[in-house]
Amino acid sequence: MARVFALVPAGLLAGAFGYGAVNVLYAFRRVPLDVRFTFHTALMSVNGVVMQTLMGLTILSALVLTARSTGRSRLLAGSASLLAVAAFVITRLGNVPINQKIKIWAISGPPADYAEILTRWETFHVARTACAVLAFLLIASTTLLPAKS
């Protein structure tokens, strides 16, 4: 049961971040800046609760899986826990402060160095996506190992 509890939120988190990296990021680049900033602000206001909940559930469920596992499964689940925490920290310290700036830009316009700041946001997003996908893959790999009774 701990495997399923860990697998679902980790998969949803990896999928959501992955969709953002593959689709939303490129769509952001193709629209005018005012559209991007307005949509980015709206998306982040909705995503805030959803993504924080998924990150929290991923961390919690990976920790539960770690505690309930032994051997290689424990190592995989523990590593997944650390990666999920890393995704949260990257989001909180990297993406969220830039999201707050973008919220202001949607109203007042961007500063001269906006392109560099948007590139940093994208770099943080790719990093947190990689952490989430790796966490999911590690948790999924525990399902390939035989369960201990």
Biotite code that builds the C-alpha atoms (Angstrom):
import biotite.structure as struc

atoms = struc.array([
    struc.Atom([0.000, 0.000, 0.000], chain_id="A", res_id=1, res_name="MET", atom_name="CA", element="C"),
    struc.Atom([2.890, 2.391, 0.757], chain_id="A", res_id=2, res_name="ALA", atom_name="CA", element="C"),
    struc.Atom([4.169, 1.864, -2.781], chain_id="A", res_id=3, res_name="ARG", atom_name="CA", element="C"),
    struc.Atom([0.866, 2.961, -4.325], chain_id="A", res_id=4, res_name="VAL", atom_name="CA", element="C"),
    struc.Atom([0.573, 5.855, -1.871], chain_id="A", res_id=5, res_name="PHE", atom_name="CA", element="C"),
    struc.Atom([4.044, 7.021, -2.975], chain_id="A", res_id=6, res_name="ALA", atom_name="CA", element="C"),
    struc.Atom([3.673, 6.265, -6.676], chain_id="A", res_id=7, res_name="LEU", atom_name="CA", element="C"),
    struc.Atom([0.535, 8.304, -7.368], chain_id="A", res_id=8, res_name="VAL", atom_name="CA", element="C"),
    struc.Atom([1.536, 11.770, -6.100], chain_id="A", res_id=9, res_name="PRO", atom_name="CA", element="C"),
    struc.Atom([5.099, 11.348, -7.401], chain_id="A", res_id=10, res_name="ALA", atom_name="CA", element="C"),
    struc.Atom([3.753, 10.462, -10.843], chain_id="A", res_id=11, res_name="GLY", atom_name="CA", element="C"),
    struc.Atom([1.322, 13.365, -10.840], chain_id="A", res_id=12, res_name="LEU", atom_name="CA", element="C"),
    struc.Atom([4.057, 15.778, -9.748], chain_id="A", res_id=13, res_name="LEU", atom_name="CA", element="C"),
    struc.Atom([6.508, 14.558, -12.392], chain_id="A", res_id=14, res_name="ALA", atom_name="CA", element="C"),
    struc.Atom([3.771, 14.684, -15.014], chain_id="A", res_id=15, res_name="GLY", atom_name="CA", element="C"),
    struc.Atom([2.654, 18.196, -14.109], chain_id="A", res_id=16, res_name="ALA", atom_name="CA", element="C"),
    struc.Atom([6.194, 19.589, -14.082], chain_id="A", res_id=17, res_name="PHE", atom_name="CA", element="C"),
    struc.Atom([7.009, 17.649, -17.250], chain_id="A", res_id=18, res_name="GLY", atom_name="CA", element="C"),
    struc.Atom([3.965, 19.038, -19.060], chain_id="A", res_id=19, res_name="TYR", atom_name="CA", element="C"),
    struc.Atom([5.019, 22.525, -18.017], chain_id="A", res_id=20, res_name="GLY", atom_name="CA", element="C"),
    struc.Atom([8.567, 21.957, -19.278], chain_id="A", res_id=21, res_name="ALA", atom_name="CA", element="C"),
    struc.Atom([7.516, 20.478, -22.598], chain_id="A", res_id=22, res_name="VAL", atom_name="CA", element="C"),
    struc.Atom([4.383, 22.471, -23.440], chain_id="A", res_id=23, res_name="ASN", atom_name="CA", element="C"),
    struc.Atom([3.791, 25.533, -21.283], chain_id="A", res_id=24, res_name="VAL", atom_name="CA", element="C"),
    struc.Atom([7.394, 26.741, -21.389], chain_id="A", res_id=25, res_name="LEU", atom_name="CA", element="C"),
    struc.Atom([7.454, 26.721, -25.184], chain_id="A", res_id=26, res_name="TYR", atom_name="CA", element="C"),
    struc.Atom([4.018, 28.312, -25.402], chain_id="A", res_id=27, res_name="ALA", atom_name="CA", element="C"),
    struc.Atom([5.241, 31.108, -23.106], chain_id="A", res_id=28, res_name="PHE", atom_name="CA", element="C"),
    struc.Atom([8.029, 31.806, -25.604], chain_id="A", res_id=29, res_name="ARG", atom_name="CA", element="C"),
    struc.Atom([5.639, 32.124, -28.553], chain_id="A", res_id=30, res_name="ARG", atom_name="CA", element="C"),
    struc.Atom([3.203, 34.701, -27.205], chain_id="A", res_id=31, res_name="VAL", atom_name="CA", element="C"),
    struc.Atom([3.653, 38.443, -26.630], chain_id="A", res_id=32, res_name="PRO", atom_name="CA", element="C"),
    struc.Atom([5.158, 39.337, -23.232], chain_id="A", res_id=33, res_name="LEU", atom_name="CA", element="C"),
    struc.Atom([1.968, 40.902, -21.860], chain_id="A", res_id=34, res_name="ASP", atom_name="CA", element="C"),
    struc.Atom([0.068, 37.687, -22.658], chain_id="A", res_id=35, res_name="VAL", atom_name="CA", element="C"),
    struc.Atom([2.810, 35.574, -21.108], chain_id="A", res_id=36, res_name="ARG", atom_name="CA", element="C"),
    struc.Atom([2.923, 37.630, -17.910], chain_id="A", res_id=37, res_name="PHE", atom_name="CA", element="C"),
    struc.Atom([-0.869, 37.681, -17.554], chain_id="A", res_id=38, res_name="THR", atom_name="CA", element="C"),
    struc.Atom([-1.188, 33.939, -18.172], chain_id="A", res_id=39, res_name="PHE", atom_name="CA", element="C"),
    struc.Atom([1.851, 33.118, -16.028], chain_id="A", res_id=40, res_name="HIS", atom_name="CA", element="C"),
    struc.Atom([0.348, 35.065, -13.110], chain_id="A", res_id=41, res_name="THR", atom_name="CA", element="C"),
    struc.Atom([-3.051, 33.367, -13.508], chain_id="A", res_id=42, res_name="ALA", atom_name="CA", element="C"),
    struc.Atom([-1.467, 29.925, -13.846], chain_id="A", res_id=43, res_name="LEU", atom_name="CA", element="C"),
    struc.Atom([0.705, 30.386, -10.769], chain_id="A", res_id=44, res_name="MET", atom_name="CA", element="C"),
    struc.Atom([-2.253, 31.471, -8.644], chain_id="A", res_id=45, res_name="SER", atom_name="CA", element="C"),
    struc.Atom([-4.015, 28.203, -9.501], chain_id="A", res_id=46, res_name="VAL", atom_name="CA", element="C"),
    struc.Atom([-0.863, 26.073, -9.429], chain_id="A", res_id=47, res_name="ASN", atom_name="CA", element="C"),
    struc.Atom([0.231, 27.346, -6.024], chain_id="A", res_id=48, res_name="GLY", atom_name="CA", element="C"),
    struc.Atom([-2.133, 25.162, -4.029], chain_id="A", res_id=49, res_name="VAL", atom_name="CA", element="C"),
    struc.Atom([-2.116, 22.190, -6.395], chain_id="A", res_id=50, res_name="VAL", atom_name="CA", element="C"),
    struc.Atom([1.641, 21.916, -6.809], chain_id="A", res_id=51, res_name="MET", atom_name="CA", element="C"),
    struc.Atom([2.442, 22.553, -3.149], chain_id="A", res_id=52, res_name="GLN", atom_name="CA", element="C"),
    struc.Atom([-0.024, 19.818, -2.210], chain_id="A", res_id=53, res_name="THR", atom_name="CA", element="C"),
    struc.Atom([1.534, 17.407, -4.716], chain_id="A", res_id=54, res_name="LEU", atom_name="CA", element="C"),
    struc.Atom([5.038, 18.218, -3.507], chain_id="A", res_id=55, res_name="MET", atom_name="CA", element="C"),
    struc.Atom([3.983, 17.740, 0.117], chain_id="A", res_id=56, res_name="GLY", atom_name="CA", element="C"),
    struc.Atom([2.255, 14.436, -0.627], chain_id="A", res_id=57, res_name="LEU", atom_name="CA", element="C"),
    struc.Atom([5.235, 13.241, -2.657], chain_id="A", res_id=58, res_name="THR", atom_name="CA", element="C"),
    struc.Atom([7.653, 14.048, 0.154], chain_id="A", res_id=59, res_name="ILE", atom_name="CA", element="C"),
    struc.Atom([5.400, 12.515, 2.824], chain_id="A", res_id=60, res_name="LEU", atom_name="CA", element="C"),
    struc.Atom([4.610, 9.362, 0.867], chain_id="A", res_id=61, res_name="SER", atom_name="CA", element="C"),
    struc.Atom([8.258, 8.838, -0.110], chain_id="A", res_id=62, res_name="ALA", atom_name="CA", element="C"),
    struc.Atom([9.239, 9.162, 3.555], chain_id="A", res_id=63, res_name="LEU", atom_name="CA", element="C"),
    struc.Atom([6.558, 6.639, 4.543], chain_id="A", res_id=64, res_name="VAL", atom_name="CA", element="C"),
    struc.Atom([7.810, 4.305, 1.826], chain_id="A", res_id=65, res_name="LEU", atom_name="CA", element="C"),
    struc.Atom([11.364, 4.775, 3.106], chain_id="A", res_id=66, res_name="THR", atom_name="CA", element="C"),
    struc.Atom([10.319, 3.894, 6.653], chain_id="A", res_id=67, res_name="ALA", atom_name="CA", element="C"),
    struc.Atom([8.370, 0.820, 5.519], chain_id="A", res_id=68, res_name="ARG", atom_name="CA", element="C"),
    struc.Atom([11.061, -0.486, 3.156], chain_id="A", res_id=69, res_name="SER", atom_name="CA", element="C"),
    struc.Atom([14.303, -2.362, 3.641], chain_id="A", res_id=70, res_name="THR", atom_name="CA", element="C"),
    struc.Atom([17.477, -2.831, 1.664], chain_id="A", res_id=71, res_name="GLY", atom_name="CA", element="C"),
    struc.Atom([17.642, -1.418, -1.840], chain_id="A", res_id=72, res_name="ARG", atom_name="CA", element="C"),
    struc.Atom([13.998, -0.253, -1.741], chain_id="A", res_id=73, res_name="SER", atom_name="CA", element="C"),
    struc.Atom([14.767, 1.878, 1.314], chain_id="A", res_id=74, res_name="ARG", atom_name="CA", element="C"),
    struc.Atom([17.738, 3.453, -0.455], chain_id="A", res_id=75, res_name="LEU", atom_name="CA", element="C"),
    struc.Atom([15.648, 4.189, -3.556], chain_id="A", res_id=76, res_name="LEU", atom_name="CA", element="C"),
    struc.Atom([12.746, 5.610, -1.538], chain_id="A", res_id=77, res_name="ALA", atom_name="CA", element="C"),
    struc.Atom([15.097, 7.684, 0.629], chain_id="A", res_id=78, res_name="GLY", atom_name="CA", element="C"),
    struc.Atom([16.767, 9.101, -2.464], chain_id="A", res_id=79, res_name="SER", atom_name="CA", element="C"),
    struc.Atom([13.334, 9.875, -3.925], chain_id="A", res_id=80, res_name="ALA", atom_name="CA", element="C"),
    struc.Atom([12.473, 11.709, -0.698], chain_id="A", res_id=81, res_name="SER", atom_name="CA", element="C"),
    struc.Atom([15.581, 13.868, -1.025], chain_id="A", res_id=82, res_name="LEU", atom_name="CA", element="C"),
    struc.Atom([14.804, 14.617, -4.671], chain_id="A", res_id=83, res_name="LEU", atom_name="CA", element="C"),
    struc.Atom([11.225, 15.601, -3.804], chain_id="A", res_id=84, res_name="ALA", atom_name="CA", element="C"),
    struc.Atom([12.547, 17.932, -1.096], chain_id="A", res_id=85, res_name="VAL", atom_name="CA", element="C"),
    struc.Atom([14.987, 19.370, -3.647], chain_id="A", res_id=86, res_name="ALA", atom_name="CA", element="C"),
    struc.Atom([12.099, 20.043, -6.062], chain_id="A", res_id=87, res_name="ALA", atom_name="CA", element="C"),
    struc.Atom([10.279, 21.880, -3.274], chain_id="A", res_id=88, res_name="PHE", atom_name="CA", element="C"),
    struc.Atom([13.334, 23.938, -2.284], chain_id="A", res_id=89, res_name="VAL", atom_name="CA", element="C"),
    struc.Atom([14.097, 24.865, -5.909], chain_id="A", res_id=90, res_name="ILE", atom_name="CA", element="C"),
    struc.Atom([10.477, 25.931, -6.360], chain_id="A", res_id=91, res_name="THR", atom_name="CA", element="C"),
    struc.Atom([10.309, 27.914, -3.132], chain_id="A", res_id=92, res_name="ARG", atom_name="CA", element="C"),
    struc.Atom([13.683, 29.653, -3.412], chain_id="A", res_id=93, res_name="LEU", atom_name="CA", element="C"),
    struc.Atom([13.994, 29.838, -7.206], chain_id="A", res_id=94, res_name="GLY", atom_name="CA", element="C"),
    struc.Atom([10.691, 29.931, -9.066], chain_id="A", res_id=95, res_name="ASN", atom_name="CA", element="C"),
    struc.Atom([8.379, 31.531, -6.500], chain_id="A", res_id=96, res_name="VAL", atom_name="CA", element="C"),
    struc.Atom([10.391, 34.771, -6.069], chain_id="A", res_id=97, res_name="PRO", atom_name="CA", element="C"),
    struc.Atom([10.483, 35.174, -9.850], chain_id="A", res_id=98, res_name="ILE", atom_name="CA", element="C"),
    struc.Atom([6.746, 34.438, -10.036], chain_id="A", res_id=99, res_name="ASN", atom_name="CA", element="C"),
    struc.Atom([6.219, 37.360, -7.653], chain_id="A", res_id=100, res_name="GLN", atom_name="CA", element="C"),
    struc.Atom([8.225, 39.619, -9.964], chain_id="A", res_id=101, res_name="LYS", atom_name="CA", element="C"),
    struc.Atom([6.249, 38.455, -12.996], chain_id="A", res_id=102, res_name="ILE", atom_name="CA", element="C"),
    struc.Atom([3.026, 39.307, -11.165], chain_id="A", res_id=103, res_name="LYS", atom_name="CA", element="C"),
    struc.Atom([4.266, 42.910, -10.928], chain_id="A", res_id=104, res_name="ILE", atom_name="CA", element="C"),
    struc.Atom([5.469, 42.928, -14.535], chain_id="A", res_id=105, res_name="TRP", atom_name="CA", element="C"),
    struc.Atom([1.983, 41.936, -15.701], chain_id="A", res_id=106, res_name="ALA", atom_name="CA", element="C"),
    struc.Atom([0.802, 45.307, -14.360], chain_id="A", res_id=107, res_name="ILE", atom_name="CA", element="C"),
    struc.Atom([3.768, 47.648, -14.721], chain_id="A", res_id=108, res_name="SER", atom_name="CA", element="C"),
    struc.Atom([5.867, 46.077, -17.478], chain_id="A", res_id=109, res_name="GLY", atom_name="CA", element="C"),
    struc.Atom([9.166, 44.183, -17.299], chain_id="A", res_id=110, res_name="PRO", atom_name="CA", element="C"),
    struc.Atom([12.564, 45.589, -16.315], chain_id="A", res_id=111, res_name="PRO", atom_name="CA", element="C"),
    struc.Atom([15.438, 45.827, -18.795], chain_id="A", res_id=112, res_name="ALA", atom_name="CA", element="C"),
    struc.Atom([16.917, 42.484, -17.637], chain_id="A", res_id=113, res_name="ASP", atom_name="CA", element="C"),
    struc.Atom([13.632, 40.544, -17.852], chain_id="A", res_id=114, res_name="TYR", atom_name="CA", element="C"),
    struc.Atom([15.016, 38.031, -20.407], chain_id="A", res_id=115, res_name="ALA", atom_name="CA", element="C"),
    struc.Atom([17.801, 36.985, -18.037], chain_id="A", res_id=116, res_name="GLU", atom_name="CA", element="C"),
    struc.Atom([15.309, 36.600, -15.176], chain_id="A", res_id=117, res_name="ILE", atom_name="CA", element="C"),
    struc.Atom([12.954, 34.508, -17.349], chain_id="A", res_id=118, res_name="LEU", atom_name="CA", element="C"),
    struc.Atom([15.903, 32.312, -18.355], chain_id="A", res_id=119, res_name="THR", atom_name="CA", element="C"),
    struc.Atom([16.661, 31.765, -14.645], chain_id="A", res_id=120, res_name="ARG", atom_name="CA", element="C"),
    struc.Atom([12.997, 30.816, -14.057], chain_id="A", res_id=121, res_name="TRP", atom_name="CA", element="C"),
    struc.Atom([13.218, 28.282, -16.890], chain_id="A", res_id=122, res_name="GLU", atom_name="CA", element="C"),
    struc.Atom([16.476, 26.870, -15.503], chain_id="A", res_id=123, res_name="THR", atom_name="CA", element="C"),
    struc.Atom([14.887, 26.442, -12.084], chain_id="A", res_id=124, res_name="PHE", atom_name="CA", element="C"),
    struc.Atom([11.866, 24.814, -13.710], chain_id="A", res_id=125, res_name="HIS", atom_name="CA", element="C"),
    struc.Atom([14.010, 22.312, -15.619], chain_id="A", res_id=126, res_name="VAL", atom_name="CA", element="C"),
    struc.Atom([15.932, 21.502, -12.419], chain_id="A", res_id=127, res_name="ALA", atom_name="CA", element="C"),
    struc.Atom([12.799, 20.902, -10.346], chain_id="A", res_id=128, res_name="ARG", atom_name="CA", element="C"),
    struc.Atom([11.288, 18.873, -13.184], chain_id="A", res_id=129, res_name="THR", atom_name="CA", element="C"),
    struc.Atom([14.394, 16.675, -13.313], chain_id="A", res_id=130, res_name="ALA", atom_name="CA", element="C"),
    struc.Atom([14.204, 16.153, -9.533], chain_id="A", res_id=131, res_name="CYS", atom_name="CA", element="C"),
    struc.Atom([10.504, 15.237, -9.705], chain_id="A", res_id=132, res_name="ALA", atom_name="CA", element="C"),
    struc.Atom([10.950, 12.851, -12.635], chain_id="A", res_id=133, res_name="VAL", atom_name="CA", element="C"),
    struc.Atom([13.927, 11.145, -10.990], chain_id="A", res_id=134, res_name="LEU", atom_name="CA", element="C"),
    struc.Atom([11.994, 10.845, -7.715], chain_id="A", res_id=135, res_name="ALA", atom_name="CA", element="C"),
    struc.Atom([9.109, 9.225, -9.585], chain_id="A", res_id=136, res_name="PHE", atom_name="CA", element="C"),
    struc.Atom([11.441, 6.830, -11.398], chain_id="A", res_id=137, res_name="LEU", atom_name="CA", element="C"),
    struc.Atom([13.073, 5.800, -8.117], chain_id="A", res_id=138, res_name="LEU", atom_name="CA", element="C"),
    struc.Atom([9.705, 5.214, -6.478], chain_id="A", res_id=139, res_name="ILE", atom_name="CA", element="C"),
    struc.Atom([8.480, 3.321, -9.542], chain_id="A", res_id=140, res_name="ALA", atom_name="CA", element="C"),
    struc.Atom([11.593, 1.161, -9.444], chain_id="A", res_id=141, res_name="SER", atom_name="CA", element="C"),
    struc.Atom([10.715, 0.066, -5.903], chain_id="A", res_id=142, res_name="THR", atom_name="CA", element="C"),
    struc.Atom([7.627, -1.569, -7.380], chain_id="A", res_id=143, res_name="THR", atom_name="CA", element="C"),
    struc.Atom([9.921, -3.744, -9.493], chain_id="A", res_id=144, res_name="LEU", atom_name="CA", element="C"),
    struc.Atom([11.641, -5.097, -6.401], chain_id="A", res_id=145, res_name="LEU", atom_name="CA", element="C"),
    struc.Atom([9.915, -7.901, -4.505], chain_id="A", res_id=146, res_name="PRO", atom_name="CA", element="C"),
    struc.Atom([7.926, -6.690, -1.500], chain_id="A", res_id=147, res_name="ALA", atom_name="CA", element="C"),
    struc.Atom([9.023, -7.954, 1.915], chain_id="A", res_id=148, res_name="LYS", atom_name="CA", element="C"),
    struc.Atom([6.250, -9.518, 3.933], chain_id="A", res_id=149, res_name="SER", atom_name="CA", element="C"),
])
